[in-house]
């Protein structure tokens, strides 16, 4: 049994339920014929899953850094591979974000997806299961299986229901991500040979030699940097985000990108602390480049989805910047930014999806001048755009402030350049907003948002304000975990 | 009782021999064949715990050999069930076809029990000669399958010759043809070039069966030329027995001979790299699977090279997974082929709509061949990599992982064709599967996923079977 694990005290294995409930729902599709039945079942499954995962939040104890709701079963005993699940302050909200977005993704595809509805919903639920699995797995092999299992449904989402260049985008996504993951696998096996077990917490804060840490860090970093994506590894992202159907873009932006950052927090910092300290300046530099580069590229985009995709590169730059500032406030900011980016960028992709369903174009010009034609839509879109460039009072503002304070305490130069990036964010977002609201005068027949669409955007509006005005809850939940992580990092790392 | 599977197979072949010489040919053949193949499977299951020695140690029944017999029987049974005889073979040759097929499996089963060089050679030839005969048996004869059969015979004979040459060295070293004697004599020759030379040459005959680089040349042409069912058989079943002998003989090299392991390592690396790179440009699915098979032989060697109990067990596990994922792909080829012809990648277009279950089965098999979780192919590769790395073969493991990425391109192409392309015209007609065909598809899906999620119990059995 693991000393890092507080066993689950609820009456049922809550994490397993959260993971496998979507699969059960997906299995039910086999007995269904009509698309409507499939949609309703998928929605109900996702909502029940969210309610189950909400119990995680209600029963979570923020007073400990240990993993909670632990489950432990022997799986492949000859290789000491176990089925271990557990979440801590870092993963609680990531799991909740995933389960919250699943029903929204199903709702947003309600009328947008008319072909092969069954397979589509199957992929969506499969993705949900795998994503929750990635965040809660505490065994390397289990983690890796969930990590790779996401590739197949995500590939199919892009390749079958994607845009005009879906072929290119989906293959690039698959091969790029797989390329990163195989080195992760080698690093995992190397850690197993060093530790004699595949336990993730068991591998943390061990006294490995520096060269060993150096190579393991690189093996991890290449996988996670591709997933984040950090600056030189980002080229798969615009293609995949742009061509994916709305639900796929939301999953990609809101959850999949978080996995890279999560990987840095969960694996790189605690398992290879010396190498993390060694590589931190380089990672900070890459993050700053991503922020500024992403900002400039956004300024030149004419495609709404592409613009938001590149803005993700910049936003995720803030996350990695916070992580590799290696101070508590920076880590807290990074974690907040992970959530914020999930909420805001997810919402922006949903907004683009809404207008794409009406005009069948992602070009800014085709969707310009909506201020008078679709005022409700414009309200939502404007709101999320403001949140995306960290307008005070919204969620991103809090996150960026945390990250910047953390960064300035380490390096004024890096902080200064990050600020430039933040200004760029305002520039490209306001440019987009101006065009979409007032860019054209002609009145076209474009319908405003309907109730279903308002319903699935409202929860995200709530979170933008909640995190923006009362971030204490989110910061405190993870504080113990992050503080423990940093304390250990600095004791073992030096 | 000890050799129940062999006896059942012998009965099977003699039965078809009698049918072949009788007048009543084609009509009575296809009915009993499936039942009989199930009987062979049943016999192998029943004798799984059998252990004993025959012919003063030349023929041994251990858990190791019985597991391989069971795998062989399973492969044989699946091929028989997948086979649509009327589309593949000329009507007059049904009985002969089954006779030679079962003789071949008999030889392979004997191979997995053989503990003496002569027995090994005889078993190998029993299986090879049967295959040489059935390669040209294909409906609508053209020059392609004749060319294929000549090539197969030629390459087979050459590799057997090389193998015999190597065996003569082994005999020279130990003055005995029994593996048990050889293993006691070998330590005196540790690190002598002669020992490495003898072992590698002896293994060449099995590299041929496994289509490992540099004995891979036959594979693409024979796969392309032989009928779909014959190819499915050749691509899978002989490789199982070859793995058994490979593990047996490679263990002779365990006595601290780094050169021996280095040679195998280079072959493994070349095999997977060559197979995957050439696989990228293939259009004919059978040729594609041939190159994929060359690459997989390379992966498999990782487990053999580890020269440890766990390493060999993982090689067996990989072979078990390979049996199902490879036959899964071939099943799709067989069902899609029009009157026994070859299937091109383009013929897969729209498959997921024409036959959803078949498309899904093909996707699962292809992802498994590529090694993507949660399929058995991933678990197999994972065990192989872990054991190779445990023995310090970091370079080989990295080459293997990079190869995984290269190979995903053509496996993904299979999935892409069937899932994302829309068929037009007569190609878009739905392909209705009969009930037994659906069951076979479901069996493949279930087993490949089971092997990917629950490897523990099987792995334990395989580990227990490695006792030398």
Contacts between the chains, C-beta under 8 A, distances in Angstrom:
chain1	res1	chain2	res2	distance
A	75	B	456	6.4
A	76	B	455	5.9
A	76	B	456	4.5
A	76	B	459	6.7
A	77	B	456	6.3
A	77	B	460	7.8
A	78	B	310	7.5
A	78	B	456	7.3
A	78	B	459	5.9
A	78	B	460	6.3
A	78	B	463	6.3
A	79	B	383	7.6
A	79	B	386	6.9
A	141	B	382	7.2
A	144	B	373	7.0
A	145	B	373	4.0
A	145	B	374	5.5
A	145	B	378	7.3
A	146	B	373	8.0
A	148	B	372	5.7
A	148	B	373	4.6
A	148	B	378	7.1
A	149	B	372	7.7
A	149	B	373	5.1
A	149	B	374	5.4
A	151	B	372	6.4
A	152	B	367	6.3
A	152	B	372	6.3
A	155	B	412	7.5
A	156	B	419	6.3
A	159	B	416	6.3
A	159	B	419	6.5
A	159	B	420	4.5
A	160	B	419	5.9
A	160	B	420	5.6
A	166	B	420	7.0
A	167	B	416	7.1
A	167	B	420	6.7
A	170	B	416	7.8
A	170	B	420	7.6
A	171	B	409	7.5
A	171	B	412	6.3
A	171	B	416	7.2
A	174	B	408	6.7
A	174	B	412	6.0
A	175	B	405	6.4
A	175	B	408	6.1
A	175	B	409	6.5
A	175	B	412	7.7
A	178	B	372	7.7
A	178	B	404	7.3
A	178	B	405	5.4
A	178	B	408	5.5
A	179	B	405	4.8
A	182	B	401	3.7
A	182	B	402	7.2
A	182	B	404	5.5
A	182	B	405	5.9
A	183	B	401	6.8
A	185	B	382	7.3
A	185	B	385	6.9
A	185	B	401	6.4
A	186	B	385	7.4
A	186	B	389	7.3
A	186	B	394	7.9
A	186	B	397	6.0
A	186	B	398	6.4
A	186	B	401	5.8
A	189	B	385	5.9
A	189	B	386	5.1
A	189	B	389	4.9
A	189	B	397	7.4
A	190	B	389	6.8
A	192	B	386	6.8
A	193	B	386	8.0
A	193	B	389	6.3
A	193	B	390	5.7
